[in-house]
């Protein structure tokens, strides 16, 4: 959070609940500023090097409001993991970074503006691409 345009910030506090970060800043004149940001993280779930590229089925599926997606890459590469709606429009990018070989896990938390239905998630890592289906039930 940038405070360059704020003056007299006397206190800042951040709290993470699941994939949401809440930030509060208090100024000398008593103003309270609030920040809410949804984050996604990529967690390494194994230090062993997998033999093949793999995209697992999300769980739980169907889900509401969050689901976990696991994937494995046998060598270091640029990884993109994106969610698309049934019309092929990108909904969000979960992973867009260079990762070392290993097995990973990330969480997709559906925003309140997404409706119930079928969505797709696609991973691209090196020359590997795979797509799987997930279902949001509200």
N, CA and C atoms as an extended XYZ file, in Angstrom:
414
Properties=species:S:1:pos:R:3:atomname:S:1:resname:S:1:resid:I:1 pbc="F F F"
N         0.855       -1.174        0.000 N   UNK     1
C         0.000        0.000        0.000 CA  UNK     1
C         0.897        1.232        0.000 C   UNK     1
N         0.667        2.117       -0.897 N   UNK     2
C         1.452        3.332       -0.971 CA  UNK     2
C         0.809        4.406       -0.104 C   UNK     2
N         1.625        5.083        0.673 N   UNK     3
C         1.116        6.170        1.512 CA  UNK     3
C         1.666        7.514        1.070 C   UNK     3
N         2.200        7.585       -0.158 N   UNK     4
C         2.835        8.821       -0.616 CA  UNK     4
C         1.870       10.001       -0.678 C   UNK     4
N         0.601        9.748       -0.938 N   UNK     5
C        -0.354       10.857       -1.027 CA  UNK     5
C        -1.056       11.116        0.301 C   UNK     5
N        -0.749       10.315        1.321 N   UNK     6
C        -1.356       10.495        2.635 CA  UNK     6
C        -0.376       11.238        3.532 C   UNK     6
N        -0.926       12.019        4.440 N   UNK     7
C        -0.058       12.690        5.403 CA  UNK     7
C        -0.517       12.340        6.804 C   UNK     7
N         0.416       12.243        7.688 N   UNK     8
C         0.088       12.016        9.085 CA  UNK     8
C        -0.450       10.638        9.401 C   UNK     8
N        -0.007        9.614        8.673 N   UNK     9
C        -0.434        8.260        9.008 CA  UNK     9
C         0.238        7.887       10.320 C   UNK     9
N        -0.584        7.574       11.319 N   UNK    10
C        -0.043        7.256       12.636 CA  UNK    10
C         0.018        5.759       12.896 C   UNK    10
N        -0.758        4.994       12.167 N   UNK    11
C        -0.767        3.546       12.402 CA  UNK    11
C        -1.283        2.822       11.163 C   UNK    11
N        -0.650        1.679       10.856 N   UNK    12
C        -1.124        0.821        9.770 CA  UNK    12
C        -1.194       -0.598       10.307 C   UNK    12
N        -2.219       -1.326        9.908 N   UNK    13
C        -2.402       -2.700       10.366 CA  UNK    13
C        -2.938       -3.524        9.202 C   UNK    13
N        -2.412       -4.743        9.043 N   UNK    14
C        -2.867       -5.641        7.995 CA  UNK    14
C        -3.237       -6.969        8.620 C   UNK    14
N        -4.304       -7.566        8.107 N   UNK    15
C        -4.739       -8.877        8.583 CA  UNK    15
C        -5.152       -9.705        7.380 C   UNK    15
N        -4.658      -10.944        7.333 N   UNK    16
C        -5.013      -11.856        6.246 CA  UNK    16
C        -6.004      -12.881        6.770 C   UNK    16
N        -7.115      -13.038        6.058 N   UNK    17
C        -8.116      -14.054        6.359 CA  UNK    17
C        -8.312      -14.852        5.079 C   UNK    17
N        -7.803      -16.082        5.062 N   UNK    18
C        -7.849      -16.876        3.835 CA  UNK    18
C        -7.048      -16.195        2.755 C   UNK    18
N        -7.703      -15.880        1.632 N   UNK    19
C        -7.009      -15.211        0.533 CA  UNK    19
C        -7.337      -13.718        0.469 C   UNK    19
N        -7.929      -13.187        1.526 N   UNK    20
C        -8.257      -11.767        1.560 CA  UNK    20
C        -7.378      -11.073        2.578 C   UNK    20
N        -6.789       -9.946        2.167 N   UNK    21
C        -5.984       -9.120        3.070 CA  UNK    21
C        -6.769       -7.845        3.332 C   UNK    21
N        -6.942       -7.525        4.624 N   UNK    22
C        -7.604       -6.296        5.036 CA  UNK    22
C        -6.530       -5.387        5.603 C   UNK    22
N        -6.481       -4.145        5.109 N   UNK    23
C        -5.518       -3.180        5.602 CA  UNK    23
C        -6.234       -1.944        6.114 C   UNK    23
N        -5.733       -1.401        7.212 N   UNK    24
C        -6.313       -0.201        7.801 CA  UNK    24
C        -5.187        0.768        8.117 C   UNK    24
N        -5.412        2.032        7.825 N   UNK    25
C        -4.459        3.082        8.164 CA  UNK    25
C        -5.220        4.191        8.878 C   UNK    25
N        -4.639        4.703        9.934 N   UNK    26
C        -5.249        5.785       10.708 CA  UNK    26
C        -4.358        7.008       10.567 C   UNK    26
N        -4.994        8.146       10.273 N   UNK    27
C        -4.233        9.386       10.117 CA  UNK    27
C        -4.345       10.233       11.385 C   UNK    27
N        -3.490       11.232       11.475 N   UNK    28
C        -3.453       12.098       12.656 CA  UNK    28
C        -4.776       12.827       12.871 C   UNK    28
N        -5.512       13.109       11.785 N   UNK    29
C        -6.789       13.820       11.948 CA  UNK    29
C        -7.961       12.872       12.182 C   UNK    29
N        -7.681       11.566       12.360 N   UNK    30
C        -8.736       10.613       12.710 CA  UNK    30
C        -9.345        9.863       11.540 C   UNK    30
N        -8.893       10.143       10.325 N   UNK    31
C        -9.432        9.424        9.172 CA  UNK    31
C        -8.948        7.974        9.207 C   UNK    31
N        -9.838        7.078        8.818 N   UNK    32
C        -9.486        5.660        8.750 CA  UNK    32
C        -9.626        5.225        7.295 C   UNK    32
N        -8.550        4.664        6.766 N   UNK    33
C        -8.542        4.187        5.387 CA  UNK    33
C        -8.557        2.670        5.411 C   UNK    33
N        -9.365        2.076        4.523 N   UNK    34
C        -9.479        0.617        4.493 CA  UNK    34
C        -9.114        0.098        3.109 C   UNK    34
N        -8.356       -0.987        3.078 N   UNK    35
C        -7.964       -1.650        1.847 CA  UNK    35
C        -8.395       -3.108        1.949 C   UNK    35
N        -9.029       -3.618        0.916 N   UNK    36
C        -9.365       -5.032        0.852 CA  UNK    36
C        -8.810       -5.571       -0.448 C   UNK    36
N        -8.014       -6.627       -0.368 N   UNK    37
C        -7.376       -7.185       -1.556 CA  UNK    37
C        -7.409       -8.698       -1.470 C   UNK    37
N        -7.841       -9.342       -2.551 N   UNK    38
C        -7.817      -10.796       -2.630 CA  UNK    38
C        -6.490      -11.207       -3.247 C   UNK    38
N        -5.837      -12.159       -2.608 N   UNK    39
C        -4.552      -12.613       -3.105 CA  UNK    39
C        -4.609      -14.097       -3.415 C   UNK    39
N        -3.743      -14.512       -4.280 N   UNK    40
C        -3.576      -15.941       -4.528 CA  UNK    40
C        -2.124      -16.269       -4.269 C   UNK    40
N        -1.914      -17.449       -3.798 N   UNK    41
C        -0.558      -17.864       -3.514 CA  UNK    41
C        -0.296      -19.205       -4.178 C   UNK    41
N         0.938      -19.443       -4.469 N   UNK    42
C         1.362      -20.725       -4.994 CA  UNK    42
C         2.234      -21.346       -3.921 C   UNK    42
N         1.819      -22.492       -3.416 N   UNK    43
C         2.552      -23.161       -2.358 CA  UNK    43
C         3.204      -24.419       -2.891 C   UNK    43
N         4.482      -24.586       -2.596 N   UNK    44
C         5.178      -25.815       -2.948 CA  UNK    44
C         4.702      -26.893       -1.990 C   UNK    44
N         4.240      -28.035       -2.536 N   UNK    45
C         3.719      -29.096       -1.672 CA  UNK    45
C         4.626      -30.316       -1.652 C   UNK    45
N         5.717      -30.280       -2.411 N   UNK    46
C         6.647      -31.396       -2.409 CA  UNK    46
C         8.004      -30.921       -2.897 C   UNK    46
N         9.050      -31.403       -2.245 N   UNK    47
C        10.387      -31.015       -2.684 CA  UNK    47
C        10.946      -31.983       -3.719 C   UNK    47
N        10.272      -33.116       -3.927 N   UNK    48
C        10.753      -34.073       -4.928 CA  UNK    48
C        10.392      -33.579       -6.329 C   UNK    48
N        11.206      -33.960       -7.297 N   UNK    49
C        10.980      -33.524       -8.672 CA  UNK    49
C        10.071      -34.538       -9.363 C   UNK    49
N         8.904      -34.088       -9.848 N   UNK    50
C         7.991      -35.014      -10.524 CA  UNK    50
C         8.551      -35.473      -11.875 C   UNK    50
N         8.104      -36.636      -12.335 N   UNK    51
C         8.580      -37.193      -13.602 CA  UNK    51
C         7.912      -36.534      -14.801 C   UNK    51
N         6.666      -36.082      -14.645 N   UNK    52
C         5.898      -35.547      -15.764 CA  UNK    52
C         5.155      -34.278      -15.357 C   UNK    52
N         4.743      -33.515      -16.366 N   UNK    53
C         3.821      -32.413      -16.141 CA  UNK    53
C         2.482      -33.018      -15.745 C   UNK    53
N         1.779      -32.355      -14.828 N   UNK    54
C         0.477      -32.873      -14.413 CA  UNK    54
C        -0.386      -31.743      -13.886 C   UNK    54
N        -1.640      -31.725      -14.301 N   UNK    55
C        -2.643      -30.810      -13.770 CA  UNK    55
C        -3.722      -31.672      -13.135 C   UNK    55
N        -3.902      -31.554      -11.836 N   UNK    56
C        -4.899      -32.363      -11.127 CA  UNK    56
C        -6.280      -31.731      -11.213 C   UNK    56
N        -7.293      -32.567      -10.989 N   UNK    57
C        -8.667      -32.067      -10.889 CA  UNK    57
C        -8.764      -31.260       -9.604 C   UNK    57
N        -9.423      -30.117       -9.678 N   UNK    58
C        -9.593      -29.277       -8.493 CA  UNK    58
C       -10.424      -30.012       -7.433 C   UNK    58
N       -10.248      -29.605       -6.176 N   UNK    59
C       -11.080      -30.156       -5.107 CA  UNK    59
C       -11.345      -29.065       -4.084 C   UNK    59
N       -12.529      -28.983       -3.522 N   UNK    60
C       -13.683      -29.786       -3.925 CA  UNK    60
C       -14.213      -29.322       -5.275 C   UNK    60
N       -14.975      -30.173       -5.899 N   UNK    61
C       -15.612      -29.867       -7.180 CA  UNK    61
C       -16.922      -30.639       -7.228 C   UNK    61
N       -18.052      -29.952       -7.251 N   UNK    62
C       -18.295      -28.505       -7.287 CA  UNK    62
C       -17.801      -27.828       -6.006 C   UNK    62
N       -17.673      -26.479       -6.099 N   UNK    63
C       -17.146      -25.711       -4.979 CA  UNK    63
C       -17.932      -24.439       -4.766 C   UNK    63
N       -17.809      -23.881       -3.571 N   UNK    64
C       -18.368      -22.585       -3.209 CA  UNK    64
C       -17.777      -22.193       -1.874 C   UNK    64
N       -17.049      -21.162       -1.735 N   UNK    65
C       -16.605      -20.229       -2.755 CA  UNK    65
C       -15.179      -20.495       -3.231 C   UNK    65
N       -14.479      -21.496       -2.609 N   UNK    66
C       -13.069      -21.677       -2.950 CA  UNK    66
C       -12.753      -23.130       -3.272 C   UNK    66
N       -11.738      -23.323       -4.112 N   UNK    67
C       -11.297      -24.661       -4.483 CA  UNK    67
C        -9.778      -24.644       -4.629 C   UNK    67
N        -9.171      -25.820       -4.511 N   UNK    68
C        -7.723      -25.951       -4.606 CA  UNK    68
C        -7.350      -26.656       -5.898 C   UNK    68
N        -6.322      -26.141       -6.559 N   UNK    69
C        -5.807      -26.739       -7.801 CA  UNK    69
C        -4.350      -27.104       -7.572 C   UNK    69
N        -4.012      -28.373       -7.790 N   UNK    70
C        -2.637      -28.853       -7.669 CA  UNK    70
C        -2.072      -29.108       -9.054 C   UNK    70
N        -0.764      -28.865       -9.202 N   UNK    71
C        -0.107      -29.159      -10.472 CA  UNK    71
C         1.357      -29.478      -10.212 C   UNK    71
N         1.970      -30.185      -11.155 N   UNK    72
C         3.374      -30.575      -11.052 CA  UNK    72
C         4.094      -30.227      -12.336 C   UNK    72
N         5.349      -29.779      -12.188 N   UNK    73
C         6.187      -29.498      -13.354 CA  UNK    73
C         7.537      -30.179      -13.136 C   UNK    73
N         8.030      -30.952      -14.127 N   UNK    74
C         9.267      -31.701      -13.952 CA  UNK    74
C        10.537      -30.881      -14.143 C   UNK    74
N        10.413      -29.683      -14.700 N   UNK    75
C        11.587      -28.821      -14.842 CA  UNK    75
C        11.161      -27.367      -14.678 C   UNK    75
N        12.085      -26.530      -14.323 N   UNK    76
C        11.792      -25.115      -14.102 CA  UNK    76
C        11.250      -24.497      -15.380 C   UNK    76
N        10.178      -23.742      -15.251 N   UNK    77
C         9.601      -23.100      -16.426 CA  UNK    77
C         8.636      -22.000      -16.019 C   UNK    77
N         8.312      -21.172      -16.991 N   UNK    78
C         7.297      -20.135      -16.819 CA  UNK    78
C         5.942      -20.837      -16.781 C   UNK    78
N         5.146      -20.566      -15.758 N   UNK    79
C         3.859      -21.236      -15.575 CA  UNK    79
C         2.742      -20.204      -15.598 C   UNK    79
N         1.720      -20.488      -16.385 N   UNK    80
C         0.491      -19.693      -16.401 CA  UNK    80
C        -0.660      -20.623      -16.061 C   UNK    80
N        -1.485      -20.223      -15.107 N   UNK    81
C        -2.690      -20.972      -14.746 CA  UNK    81
C        -3.826      -19.968      -14.716 C   UNK    81
N        -4.778      -20.156      -15.629 N   UNK    82
C        -5.855      -19.182      -15.789 CA  UNK    82
C        -7.211      -19.866      -15.703 C   UNK    82
N        -8.207      -19.085      -15.274 N   UNK    83
C        -9.598      -19.541      -15.200 CA  UNK    83
C       -10.365      -18.835      -16.310 C   UNK    83
N       -11.199      -19.615      -17.025 N   UNK    84
C       -12.026      -19.091      -18.108 CA  UNK    84
C       -13.481      -19.448      -17.860 C   UNK    84
N       -14.398      -18.586      -18.339 N   UNK    85
C       -15.816      -18.942      -18.270 CA  UNK    85
C       -16.167      -19.846      -19.444 C   UNK    85
N       -17.414      -20.264      -19.525 N   UNK    86
C       -17.824      -21.216      -20.566 CA  UNK    86
C       -17.802      -20.615      -21.971 C   UNK    86
N       -17.679      -19.289      -22.071 N   UNK    87
C       -17.569      -18.634      -23.376 CA  UNK    87
C       -16.110      -18.432      -23.785 C   UNK    87
N       -15.193      -18.853      -22.931 N   UNK    88
C       -13.770      -18.721      -23.242 CA  UNK    88
C       -13.156      -17.399      -22.810 C   UNK    88
N       -13.915      -16.584      -22.085 N   UNK    89
C       -13.398      -15.304      -21.603 CA  UNK    89
C       -12.607      -15.536      -20.317 C   UNK    89
N       -11.397      -14.956      -20.266 N   UNK    90
C       -10.569      -15.100      -19.076 CA  UNK    90
C       -11.231      -14.441      -17.879 C   UNK    90
N       -11.329      -15.189      -16.785 N   UNK    91
C       -11.915      -14.693      -15.545 CA  UNK    91
C       -10.821      -14.164      -14.623 C   UNK    91
N        -9.738      -14.923      -14.483 N   UNK    92
C        -8.632      -14.503      -13.631 CA  UNK    92
C        -7.378      -15.312      -13.944 C   UNK    92
N        -6.256      -14.775      -13.540 N   UNK    93
C        -4.980      -15.481      -13.635 CA  UNK    93
C        -4.565      -15.848      -12.229 C   UNK    93
N        -4.382      -17.149      -11.984 N   UNK    94
C        -3.974      -17.618      -10.665 CA  UNK    94
C        -2.455      -17.661      -10.520 C   UNK    94
N        -1.762      -18.062      -11.588 N   UNK    95
C        -0.303      -18.160      -11.555 CA  UNK    95
C         0.233      -17.575      -12.853 C   UNK    95
N         1.235      -16.726      -12.734 N   UNK    96
C         1.933      -16.171      -13.895 CA  UNK    96
C         3.348      -15.848      -13.443 C   UNK    96
N         4.148      -16.918      -13.293 N   UNK    97
C         5.506      -16.728      -12.796 CA  UNK    97
C         6.395      -17.906      -13.162 C   UNK    97
N         7.681      -17.693      -13.038 N   UNK    98
C         8.663      -18.736      -13.276 CA  UNK    98
C         8.765      -19.571      -12.008 C   UNK    98
N         8.578      -20.897      -12.123 N   UNK    99
C         8.627      -21.794      -10.969 CA  UNK    99
C         9.688      -22.863      -11.180 C   UNK    99
N        10.306      -23.271      -10.104 N   UNK   100
C        11.242      -24.384      -10.138 CA  UNK   100
C        10.471      -25.698      -10.255 C   UNK   100
N        11.147      -26.746      -10.702 N   UNK   101
C        10.524      -28.064      -10.793 CA  UNK   101
C         9.963      -28.446       -9.431 C   UNK   101
N         8.769      -29.045       -9.434 N   UNK   102
C         8.157      -29.461       -8.173 CA  UNK   102
C         6.657      -29.584       -8.308 C   UNK   102
N         6.015      -29.839       -7.192 N   UNK   103
C         4.556      -29.940       -7.126 CA  UNK   103
C         4.032      -28.740       -6.358 C   UNK   103
N         2.951      -28.154       -6.851 N   UNK   104
C         2.440      -26.910       -6.304 CA  UNK   104
C         0.935      -26.984       -6.083 C   UNK   104
N         0.453      -26.065       -5.246 N   UNK   105
C        -0.962      -25.955       -4.935 CA  UNK   105
C        -1.323      -24.480       -4.909 C   UNK   105
N        -2.481      -24.147       -5.462 N   UNK   106
C        -2.972      -22.776       -5.390 CA  UNK   106
C        -4.481      -22.816       -5.180 C   UNK   106
N        -5.012      -21.756       -4.601 N   UNK   107
C        -6.441      -21.696       -4.320 CA  UNK   107
C        -7.116      -20.695       -5.254 C   UNK   107
N        -8.283      -21.075       -5.747 N   UNK   108
C        -9.116      -20.161       -6.526 CA  UNK   108
C       -10.324      -19.828       -5.675 C   UNK   108
N       -10.466      -18.552       -5.359 N   UNK   109
C       -11.615      -18.085       -4.597 CA  UNK   109
C       -12.493      -17.274       -5.540 C   UNK   109
N       -13.679      -17.791       -5.807 N   UNK   110
C       -14.589      -17.136       -6.746 CA  UNK   110
C       -15.050      -15.793       -6.196 C   UNK   110
N       -14.949      -14.769       -7.013 N   UNK   111
C       -15.424      -13.445       -6.601 CA  UNK   111
C       -16.949      -13.438       -6.582 C   UNK   111
N       -17.513      -12.484       -5.875 N   UNK   112
C       -18.973      -12.427       -5.713 CA  UNK   112
C       -19.711      -12.176       -7.023 C   UNK   112
N       -19.012      -11.647       -8.038 N   UNK   113
C       -19.686      -11.370       -9.309 CA  UNK   113
C       -19.731      -12.581      -10.240 C   UNK   113
N       -19.076      -13.686       -9.873 N   UNK   114
C       -19.164      -14.891      -10.695 CA  UNK   114
C       -20.445      -15.636      -10.379 C   UNK   114
N       -21.099      -16.114      -11.426 N   UNK   115
C       -22.347      -16.847      -11.255 CA  UNK   115
C       -22.079      -18.346      -11.198 C   UNK   115
N       -23.052      -19.089      -10.715 N   UNK   116
C       -22.956      -20.546      -10.733 CA  UNK   116
C       -22.772      -21.011      -12.161 C   UNK   116
N       -21.987      -22.064      -12.340 N   UNK   117
C       -21.812      -22.593      -13.685 CA  UNK   117
C       -20.502      -23.322      -13.865 C   UNK   117
N       -20.259      -23.694      -15.102 N   UNK   118
C       -19.055      -24.414      -15.486 CA  UNK   118
C       -17.970      -23.408      -15.874 C   UNK   118
N       -16.778      -23.619      -15.360 N   UNK   119
C       -15.611      -22.821      -15.700 CA  UNK   119
C       -14.495      -23.791      -16.087 C   UNK   119
N       -13.462      -23.267      -16.700 N   UNK   120
C       -12.334      -24.095      -17.124 CA  UNK   120
C       -11.053      -23.477      -16.598 C   UNK   120
N       -10.100      -24.327      -16.254 N   UNK   121
C        -8.782      -23.823      -15.880 CA  UNK   121
C        -7.745      -24.474      -16.772 C   UNK   121
N        -6.820      -23.652      -17.235 N   UNK   122
C        -5.793      -24.083      -18.187 CA  UNK   122
C        -4.422      -23.735      -17.645 C   UNK   122
N        -3.529      -24.719      -17.708 N   UNK   123
C        -2.150      -24.490      -17.332 CA  UNK   123
C        -1.288      -24.543      -18.583 C   UNK   123
N        -0.333      -23.639      -18.659 N   UNK   124
C         0.688      -23.659      -19.707 CA  UNK   124
C         2.029      -23.563      -18.999 C   UNK   124
N         2.878      -24.561      -19.253 N   UNK   125
C         4.219      -24.589      -18.662 CA  UNK   125
C         5.152      -25.180      -19.703 C   UNK   125
N         6.070      -24.360      -20.212 N   UNK   126
C         6.921      -24.834      -21.301 CA  UNK   126
C         6.053      -25.178      -22.504 C   UNK   126
N         6.207      -26.390      -23.043 N   UNK   127
C         5.385      -26.854      -24.171 CA  UNK   127
C         4.141      -27.597      -23.712 C   UNK   127
N         3.922      -27.695      -22.413 N   UNK   128
C         2.794      -28.437      -21.853 CA  UNK   128
C         1.592      -27.527      -21.663 C   UNK   128
N         0.433      -27.996      -22.098 N   UNK   129
C        -0.830      -27.305      -21.862 CA  UNK   129
C        -1.881      -28.346      -21.527 C   UNK   129
N        -2.701      -28.056      -20.518 N   UNK   130
C        -3.798      -28.944      -20.153 CA  UNK   130
C        -4.934      -28.096      -19.623 C   UNK   130
N        -6.157      -28.577      -19.820 N   UNK   131
C        -7.348      -27.866      -19.375 CA  UNK   131
C        -8.266      -28.837      -18.650 C   UNK   131
N        -8.864      -28.367      -17.567 N   UNK   132
C        -9.838      -29.164      -16.830 CA  UNK   132
C       -11.037      -28.283      -16.509 C   UNK   132
N       -12.130      -28.948      -16.164 N   UNK   133
C       -13.398      -28.272      -15.905 CA  UNK   133
C       -13.649      -28.206      -14.407 C   UNK   133
N       -14.215      -27.092      -13.953 N   UNK   134
C       -14.646      -26.968      -12.583 CA  UNK   134
C       -16.036      -26.356      -12.528 C   UNK   134
N       -16.748      -26.595      -11.414 N   UNK   135
C       -18.130      -26.122      -11.326 CA  UNK   135
C       -18.315      -25.316      -10.045 C   UNK   135
N       -18.815      -24.088      -10.227 N   UNK   136
C       -19.142      -23.210       -9.109 CA  UNK   136
C       -20.630      -23.316       -8.824 C   UNK   136
N       -20.987      -23.634       -7.584 N   UNK   137
C       -22.387      -23.687       -7.164 CA  UNK   137
C       -22.594      -22.675       -6.057 C   UNK   137
N       -23.482      -21.724       -6.284 N   UNK   138
C       -23.766      -20.716       -5.242 CA  UNK   138
C       -25.113      -20.985       -4.634 C   UNK   138
